[in-house]
């Protein structure tokens, strides 16, 4: 009974104490949404709410920042999924400029999935001829020349695995001063220009870096049109190799891409070059004058004879630590390393043979210090084989003119 009376007395005391508060309970309080959310969480989980309130302020701020960062990443991921330009910008190559040099760096260096066999220009302006190529798997370079205007075009592709590529804008003291951005195939592209030189670079979502350089060629619109026409090339599933070369020639290298090859042999420091391209966009560069027609197993070949007989060579030398070392044939051995050296024969001593395989639309080019009979016999022993594409380039420099000449 005493406990009941004590309880009632305490209730009466509380009622008297909070009378004024209770009389205002009908007032329409304007609670903030934040306060209401906090009260809802408190009622739903009192212990969890108390635990969160006990955390330091800095920890709550860090968690909020992490949530913001996560939201940004999710948004960026969505943009990358629908926009090739954003995807290439985030995952691809970065460039830096120093004087006339432009260096591209790919920190990821990740091999592209479903890589094509190669990349090609689909057109060049009329009058250009192919002077040099180095095709490789999904990469390589092609060089074109227009004799009437002395203009040069150079097209190159690098895979993400190349990692670092350095080139230059010849004639510029600061390549960044002539830099603008344009669009190529839907991707943002960098256009560097100086007096006489234009360099256009871009990358796609797979991480391939493309370069198109023009020297003494002022038609920027035509350059952009060529860039728009760059396309992958898978080749025709067949390759060729030489079953016979004249005595004394040693293999120097073979670069093979999809539907294109450049192979070089060397003898006494003089090279023998064989090239072919399937579905060429222009002819090979050939000597001046009218060629002689030669029958090559039912196909017509065109032969330009050397003006002079090749001179006997004493072999090449190479200087190592100030000492000249005589080559054995075309090779020089320094310690455990064998170096093969060689250069193109003099123009007057060079024989040139070209022909086209009509079944595959493949143009062939063979040139060296040889007569028509040796060149013809090489073609006779040419054999079909399975394509074996060369490994992509790792780290590269593509420099023209005088590089590093900034003020």
C-alpha positions in Angstrom: 0.0 0.0 0.0 2.8 2.4 0.8 4.5 1.6 -2.5 1.3 2.3 -4.4 0.8 5.6 -2.6 4.4 6.5 -3.3 4.0 5.8 -7.0 0.9 7.9 -7.3 2.6 10.7 -5.4 5.5 10.7 -7.9 3.2 10.7 -10.8 1.3 13.7 -9.4 4.7 15.4 -8.9 5.7 14.8 -12.5 2.4 16.0 -13.8 2.7 19.2 -11.8 6.3 19.7 -13.0 5.5 19.2 -16.7 2.1 20.8 -16.8 3.2 23.7 -19.0 4.8 21.4 -21.4 1.8 19.1 -21.7 -0.5 22.1 -22.2 1.5 22.9 -25.4 1.3 19.5 -27.0 -1.4 20.5 -29.4 0.9 23.1 -31.0 1.8 22.4 -34.7 5.6 21.9 -34.5 7.6 22.4 -37.7 10.2 19.6 -37.4 13.0 19.4 -40.0 13.2 16.3 -42.3 16.7 15.7 -40.9 15.4 15.6 -37.3 12.5 13.3 -38.3 14.9 10.9 -40.0 17.1 10.9 -36.9 14.1 10.2 -34.6 12.9 7.4 -36.9 16.3 5.7 -36.8 16.4 6.2 -33.0 13.1 4.5 -32.5 13.9 1.7 -35.0 17.3 0.8 -33.5 18.1 2.7 -30.3 21.4 0.9 -29.6 22.6 1.2 -33.2 21.7 4.9 -33.2 23.7 5.4 -29.9 26.7 3.6 -31.4 26.7 5.8 -34.5 26.5 8.9 -32.4 29.5 7.8 -30.3 31.7 7.7 -33.4 34.3 10.5 -33.9 33.2 13.3 -36.2 36.2 12.7 -38.5 35.2 9.1 -39.1 31.7 10.1 -40.0 33.1 12.7 -42.4 35.5 10.2 -44.0 32.6 7.8 -44.5 30.5 10.5 -46.2 33.5 11.3 -48.5 33.9 7.6 -49.4 30.2 7.5 -50.3 30.6 10.5 -52.6 33.6 9.0 -54.3 31.7 5.7 -54.8 28.9 7.6 -56.4 31.4 9.4 -58.7 32.9 6.1 -59.7 29.5 4.6 -60.5 28.7 7.6 -62.6 32.0 7.4 -64.4 31.5 3.7 -65.1 28.2 4.4 -66.6 29.7 7.0 -68.9 32.5 4.7 -69.9 30.0 2.0 -70.8 28.2 4.2 -73.3 30.9 6.6 -74.5 34.0 5.3 -76.3 35.6 8.8 -75.9 35.3 8.7 -72.1 36.5 5.1 -72.0 39.6 5.9 -74.0 40.4 9.0 -72.0 40.2 7.2 -68.7 41.9 3.9 -69.6 44.3 5.0 -72.4 47.4 7.0 -73.3 48.6 10.2 -71.7 50.9 12.6 -73.5 53.5 15.1 -72.3 55.3 17.8 -74.4 59.0 18.8 -74.0 60.3 21.2 -76.7 59.4 19.5 -80.0 59.1 16.1 -78.5 55.7 14.5 -77.7 55.8 11.4 -75.4 52.8 9.1 -75.0 52.7 6.8 -71.9 50.2 4.0 -71.2 50.5 3.0 -67.5 48.2 0.1 -67.9 50.1 -1.7 -70.8 47.2 -4.2 -71.0 46.9 -6.4 -74.1 43.8 -5.6 -76.1 41.1 -8.3 -76.4 40.1 -9.6 -79.8 43.0 -7.8 -81.4 42.8 -7.5 -85.2 45.7 -8.6 -87.3 46.6 -5.1 -88.4 45.4 -1.6 -89.1 45.5 0.2 -92.5 44.8 3.5 -94.1 42.0 2.9 -96.6 43.2 5.7 -98.9 46.0 8.2 -99.7 45.9 11.1 -102.2 46.6 10.3 -105.8 50.3 10.4 -106.7 51.6 8.8 -103.4 53.7 5.6 -103.5 54.6 3.2 -100.7 58.3 3.5 -99.8 58.6 1.5 -96.6 56.6 -0.6 -94.1 57.1 -2.5 -90.9 53.9 -4.5 -90.3 53.4 -6.4 -87.1 50.5 -8.0 -85.2 47.9 -5.2 -84.6 50.7 -2.6 -85.1 53.5 -1.3 -87.3 54.1 1.7 -89.6 53.7 2.6 -93.3 55.5 5.4 -95.1 54.3 7.1 -98.3 55.9 9.6 -100.7 54.6 11.9 -103.4 57.5 12.7 -105.8 55.9 15.7 -107.5 55.6 17.7 -104.2 58.2 16.0 -102.0 55.4 15.3 -99.5 55.6 12.5 -97.0 53.0 10.6 -95.1 53.7 8.3 -92.2 51.1 6.2 -90.5 51.7 4.1 -87.3 49.7 2.1 -84.8 50.9 1.0 -81.3 49.2 -1.5 -79.0 48.7 -0.8 -75.3 51.6 -3.1 -74.6 54.0 -0.6 -76.3 53.9 1.3 -73.0 55.8 4.4 -74.2 56.1 6.1 -77.6 58.1 9.2 -78.4 57.8 11.3 -81.5 58.4 14.9 -82.5 56.9 17.8 -84.4 59.8 18.8 -86.7 60.3 22.5 -86.9 58.6 23.4 -83.6 60.4 24.8 -80.7 57.4 24.0 -78.5 55.0 21.4 -79.9 52.4 22.5 -77.4 52.0 25.9 -79.0 50.6 24.5 -82.2 48.3 22.0 -80.4 44.6 21.8 -80.9 42.0 19.1 -80.5 39.8 17.6 -83.2 37.6 14.5 -83.5 38.5 11.3 -85.4 36.1 8.4 -85.7 34.2 9.8 -82.7 37.3 10.0 -80.5 39.1 13.2 -79.3 42.3 13.6 -81.2 45.4 15.7 -80.7 46.6 17.8 -83.7 50.1 19.3 -83.5 51.2 21.6 -86.2 54.4 23.5 -87.1 55.7 25.0 -90.3 55.9 22.0 -92.7 54.8 19.3 -90.3 51.4 18.1 -89.0 51.0 15.3 -86.4 47.6 13.8 -85.7 47.2 11.3 -82.9 44.2 9.5 -81.3 43.3 6.4 -79.4 40.3 4.1 -79.4 38.5 2.3 -76.6 40.7 -0.8 -77.0 43.8 1.2 -76.1 45.4 1.4 -79.6 47.4 4.6 -80.3 47.3 5.9 -83.8 49.7 8.4 -85.4 49.4 10.1 -88.8 52.2 12.5 -89.7 52.5 14.7 -92.8 55.5 16.6 -94.0 55.3 19.3 -96.7 51.6 18.4 -97.0 49.3 21.3 -96.0 45.9 19.8 -96.6 44.6 19.2 -93.0 41.2 18.3 -94.2 42.6 15.5 -96.4 44.7 14.3 -93.4 41.6 14.1 -91.3 39.7 12.3 -94.0 42.6 9.7 -94.2 42.4 9.3 -90.4 38.6 8.7 -90.6 39.3 5.9 -93.1 41.7 3.9 -90.8 40.3 0.4 -90.4 41.3 -3.0 -89.1 42.7 -5.6 -91.5 42.5 -9.4 -90.9 44.5 -10.5 -94.0 43.6 -13.4 -96.3 44.8 -16.3 -94.1 47.9 -17.1 -96.2 51.5 -15.8 -96.3 54.5 -16.4 -98.5 58.2 -17.1 -97.9 61.3 -17.3 -100.1 62.4 -20.9 -100.6 65.7 -19.7 -102.0 68.0 -16.7 -101.8 71.4 -16.2 -103.6 74.4 -17.6 -101.9 75.9 -15.5 -99.1 72.8 -13.7 -98.0 71.9 -14.0 -94.3 68.5 -13.3 -92.8 68.4 -9.9 -91.1 64.7 -9.6 -90.1 61.1 -10.3 -91.2 58.2 -8.1 -90.1 54.9 -9.7 -90.7 51.4 -8.3 -90.2 48.0 -9.1 -91.6 48.4 -9.3 -95.4 51.8 -7.5 -95.4 55.4 -8.4 -95.0 58.8 -6.8 -95.2 61.8 -9.2 -95.1 65.5 -8.3 -95.4 68.6 -10.3 -96.0 72.2 -9.0 -96.0 75.5 -9.9 -97.7 78.7 -8.1 -97.1 76.8 -5.2 -95.6 74.4 -4.8 -98.5 70.7 -5.6 -98.1 68.2 -7.5 -100.2 64.6 -6.4 -99.5 61.3 -8.2 -100.2 57.9 -6.7 -99.5 54.3 -7.5 -100.3 50.9 -6.0 -99.5 47.5 -7.5 -100.1 44.8 -5.1 -101.3 47.3 -2.2 -101.6 46.0 1.4 -101.7 48.8 2.7 -103.9 51.8 1.2 -105.9 55.3 0.6 -104.5 58.0 3.2 -105.2 59.9 2.1 -108.3 62.9 3.5 -110.2 62.5 6.0 -113.0 62.4 4.8 -116.6 60.6 2.1 -118.5 60.8 -1.4 -117.0 61.3 -4.7 -118.9 58.5 -7.2 -118.8 59.4 -10.7 -117.4 57.3 -13.8 -117.3 57.0 -15.1 -113.7 55.2 -18.4 -113.7 52.4 -17.0 -115.9 52.3 -13.6 -114.2 53.9 -10.5 -115.8 56.7 -9.0 -113.8 58.3 -5.6 -114.3 62.0 -5.3 -114.0 64.3 -2.2 -113.7 67.9 -3.2 -114.3 70.8 -1.8 -112.3 72.9 0.8 -114.2 76.2 -0.6 -112.9 77.6 -3.9 -111.7 77.8 -4.1 -107.9 81.3 -3.6 -106.6 83.0 -6.2 -104.4 82.8 -5.2 -100.8 85.5 -5.7 -98.2 82.8 -6.1 -95.6 81.7 -3.6 -92.9 83.3 -2.5 -89.7 81.8 -1.3 -86.4 83.5 0.8 -83.8 83.4 -0.6 -80.2 85.0 1.4 -77.4 87.0 3.4 -80.0 88.3 0.2 -81.8 87.2 -0.8 -85.3 86.1 -4.4 -85.6 86.0 -6.1 -89.0 82.7 -7.9 -89.8 82.7 -11.5 -90.9 80.4 -11.2 -93.8 77.7 -9.0 -92.4 78.1 -10.0 -88.7 80.2 -8.5 -85.9 80.6 -10.4 -82.7 81.3 -8.4 -79.5 81.6 -10.6 -76.5 78.5 -12.9 -76.5 76.5 -10.5 -78.8 76.3 -10.9 -82.5 75.4 -7.7 -84.5 74.2 -7.9 -88.1 74.8 -4.7 -90.0 73.7 -3.6 -93.5 72.5 -0.8 -95.7 70.7 -0.4 -99.0 72.9 -0.8 -102.1 73.7 2.2 -104.2 70.8 3.2 -106.6 73.0 2.6 -109.6 73.7 -1.0 -108.5 70.1 -1.9 -107.6 67.8 -4.2 -109.6 64.1 -3.9 -108.9 61.3 -6.4 -109.7 57.6 -6.0 -109.0 54.5 -8.1 -109.8 50.9 -8.8 -108.7 49.2 -12.0 -107.8 45.7 -11.6 -109.4 44.0 -14.3 -107.3 44.7 -12.5 -104.0 45.3 -9.0 -105.3 48.7 -9.0 -103.6 51.5 -6.6 -104.9 55.1 -7.8 -104.5 58.3 -5.8 -104.5 61.9 -7.3 -104.6 65.0 -5.1 -104.7 68.7 -5.7 -104.3 72.2 -5.7 -105.9 71.1 -8.6 -108.2 70.4 -9.2 -111.9 67.2 -10.3 -113.4 68.0 -14.0 -113.2 68.6 -14.1 -109.5 65.5 -12.0 -108.8 63.4 -14.2 -111.1 64.7 -17.4 -109.5 63.8 -16.1 -106.1 60.2 -15.6 -107.3 60.2 -19.1 -108.8 61.0 -20.7 -105.4 58.5 -18.6 -103.5 56.2 -20.7 -101.3 52.9 -20.3 -99.5 52.9 -20.7 -95.8 50.8 -20.0 -92.7 50.9 -16.4 -91.4 53.1 -15.9 -88.4 52.6 -12.3 -87.2 55.5 -10.5 -85.6 55.2 -9.4 -82.0 54.0 -5.9 -81.4 56.5 -3.1 -80.7 57.5 -2.5 -77.1 58.6 1.1 -76.5 59.2 3.1 -79.6 60.7 6.3 -81.0 59.5 7.8 -84.3 61.7 10.9 -84.9 62.0 13.0 -88.1 64.3 15.9 -88.9 66.2 17.4 -85.9 64.6 16.4 -82.7 65.1 18.1 -79.3 65.9 21.4 -80.9 63.7 23.6 -78.6 64.9 26.9 -77.4 
